Amino acid sequence: MKTLKRIVTIGILSAFTLGACSAPSSHSGVEGKFESIKNSDIQLRAFLQDMPKGGDLHNHLHGAVYAESWLDWAVEDGMCIDPQQRAITFPNGDGCGDFPTAKNALATDQGLRNEIIDMFSVRDFIPTTGWSGHDQFFRTFPLINAMPHRFGDMLADAANVAGEQNLGYLELLHTMELFETILPMVIATPMSGDVAADYDTLMSGPFGKALPEIIARAKANLDAAEIRKNEILACGTENAKPGCDVEIRFLHQPVRTLPPSVVYAHTIFGWHLMKEDSRFVGTNLVAPEDDFVALRDYKLHMAQIDYLYENLGERNVSLHAGELWLGLVHPKELRFHIHDAIKVGHAKRIGHGTDIVFETDYKNLLIYMAENEIMVEISLTSSDAILGIKGSAHPYEIYKAAGVPMAFSTDDEGVARIDITHEYMRAVKEHGVSYADLKTATYNSLKYAFVDAETKKKLIDSLDARFLVFESKF
Ligand SMILES: [Zn+2]
């Protein structure tokens, strides 16, 4: 019965997809408006900007901030500029030493400012031999530094860009308590590869003992950041900015390119944090999936997550999986990442999933994803910038035909210099996505959010109300 239903559904979906580009002109109301303007870039932009949107479920907080904000904060905070690396650096006891202060370096040198903005993003970037979009994209992060109190400023930035586009919810990926706390505690701890034994090793050492204190500090830092964000956005006043209306939750974000003891300890920390602080609603591993450590340890990371899931209790997991392509890695790496993320790593959502058709037995995997409602977070600009995959090369149509739920997300809107509206536009222009399907995707971005049920209902009710107003205009 299920199979028959699926075949019928796939048939209908396929027909609908095929028909999407040549939609009949009999649409009326909002759909008629959409059909009449969808070939005009600027009218489509205006329409989609106003269109109510649910959530952005794949948005890295560090990647969300635009270069100009980092530079403003560097100037205000007495940070330094490394003119060779085009990087923001921290002052030390001598101030900036041989480097100019950001204030001096950026006061008059528009050229340097432009170069730094280009370095912190893919603005004006053209891939060349030996330097791909992937290289440029991931190169940006080590160049960017800010004082810890800017956490709240980052939240304000991301929330306001979202609010200005009628987006109701952000699930921000964020890394806390890693490089200065957990990493030095465990980097020299030997791991056996037996995830049960390694858990005991980590928990019986300095990391395990310090864990309550680490969790308390993370919570306090987030408390402070939220207060600062609300101040910056003037929330609760008559001058409240659009970002005040955006509900924010966080995904704990371990870095998969670090040594096994560091990834495991940080994941354990996240597991506890998610239990103790409801603002952390899930976890997701970050950093280039094609990095040699990330590839080497992929199955180990899945086993680590599985151990915590089975022994410490279930948590929400979304995983970057299949953000790979033929040529970038050995073909054997394309065969199992999405499968293992779901079947071993308990992923309820998949980030990107770009290489799905290279997976072993991908057709059955798609069926499993559709039946179990494993949602795919589609980030079209990111896939284009990092993997060079766009248009008909992107698996959007594959997922759609299989009935796998999808939602659109920005990934790193500051680095890519885009916003969520831009991603909806790409969906329309590159994949002929209809108004009805855009609406489904935007509801999916709340349906599959990890936020608690009560808040989710509130967000969906708000989206319903906003659509009522939006659609009544046509
Ligand atoms: Zn991502």
Boltz pocket constraint, residues with backbone or C-beta under 6 A from the ligand:
constraints:
  - pocket:
      binder: B
      contacts: [[A, 58], [A, 60], [A, 320], [A, 351], [A, 411]]
      max_distance: 6.0
